[in-house]
């Protein structure tokens, strides 16, 4: 009997009766250190609203991530691909049996988390420059070299030499320079394009590179100059400022020297989002962008935040499938809302407090 001395009485009774022991959900005692975060063991009971989430909705996003699994996920993704889970109960049980929650925290001390939002803009464009549609969306220039800064946004807009370098790389032209700028900030979009023969079709503009210049927030630029109050630089407020100061549009846009280049892709499945940094399609409401030094790509993450328009709790499982130049820090995420006017309205106003838990394989 000495080999059973350390077992709890209920497990000891099961062993002696020849029954399989119950799987325990006791969290591990050791934290996990990432390059820019530390993960502190927790339990599913600690996740606010865990039993209320429609977790079956995250299963397709998880399978997308399993197309390109991290080493720690190889065996578990193989098991997930064999499952035929349909209900919230089935998916919740699988998650609880195979994963462990860890509270994501900064390496040192504590800091408030931040959840912002992004979306896929939908623009109308023309293959040919017209009097109305005259702002170009560019593909990657041939003289863009890795690691070497390229022309700034202002130079591309004003210098003949910069414009000559990009000649022939115009994918399409749009009517509004602010729409083009938003496309650059979001990193991808959908284009309803009118072809030279008059036909229209929808294609995707996918991120293909940038000019190597630093990203600067135009909202921060407005706040620093006293044009907007602190904390009041959502996209609706920025657009309102633009409407009141039409002569200063270029001054605002040139405050951000970064310029993004795109590639055109077919849109075979309109229900799927663009490919994120993990290389898999994003799922509206179930994909986030993260700092990969804090959360590895493909990690399921539990969010505890609020919706920007209603203030209702936003508590759900999402997949870390993307990143962005402004997404830095341990408790930091960008929530993918999808596309269309509703997604734009939510993402443009989102700047919410955030807590995050990583769900990581048990073994």
Buried (B, 14 or more C-beta within 10 A) or exposed (E): EEEEEEBEEEBBEBBEEEEEEEEEEEBEEEEBEBEBBBBBBBBBEEBEEBEEBEBBBBBBBBBBBBEBBBEBBEEBBEEBEEEEBEEBEBBBEBBBEBBBBBBBBBEEEEEEBBBBBBBBBBBBBBBEEEEEBEBBBBBBBEEBEEEEEBBBBBBBBEEEEBBEBBEEBBBBBBBEBBBBBBBBBBBBBBBEBBEEEEEEEEBBBBBBBBBBBEBBBBBBBBBEEEBBEEEEBBBEBBEEBBEEEEEEBEEBBBBBBBBBBBBBBEBEEEEBBBBBBBEBBBBBBBBBBBBBBBBBBBBBBBBBBBBBEEEEBBBBBBBBBBBBEBBEBBBBBBBBBBBBEEBBBBBBBBBBEBBBBBBBBEE
